[in-house]
């Protein structure tokens, strides 16, 4: 401080010091904000669906034969996939990849759930679903319902499916879409994956999303 400033009345010197203190406080807050923001997140999967697909919403029966809704899974990052237990190839391969993803997540897996919705409710009873999904880990839930309930949910997420012709032995295949929908903890859609996406890529984005929405 200059000699001229020392000659100023004490009250004036205090007033002059106020802007300097405000500047220092503002600078400190700015530096803290920069330190916390970090580098921008890089996603491997399709994020353009965020805000363009409806929130997670349904009322179905789980593989424990309990009626559940989307509210039962709020607070978790939810992976939603449509398929059926008699699927010969794509479904078991996709669910195996999702099981591997959950294993790679380690402790973070407790904050995620995989919901496997049957597009073949005539054969996929809760008991059948339970026997099927338990082979893919404890974080997977099988969901089934009436034909109308399944079709309503499939329409909501633009999933197409139709029953193929009988194979002559009472069996048949069901052709269906294979998109994998990933929702945040509040039921908002965040990511879209496909069976062609690699396990490392899906794991990478799941880890980021869980850490962003749940883990501090």
Secondary structure, 3 states (H helix, E strand, C coil): CCHHHHCCCHHHHHHHHHHHHHHHHHHHHHHHHHHHHCCCCCCCCECCCCCCCCCCCCEEEECCCCEEEHHHHCCCEEEEEEECCCCCCHHHHHHHHHHHHHHHHHHHHHHEEEEEEECCCCCCCHHHHHHHHHHHCCCEEEEECCHHHHHHHHHHCCCCEEEEEECCCCCEEEEECCCEEEECCCCCEEEEECCCCCHHHHHHHHHHHHHHHCCC
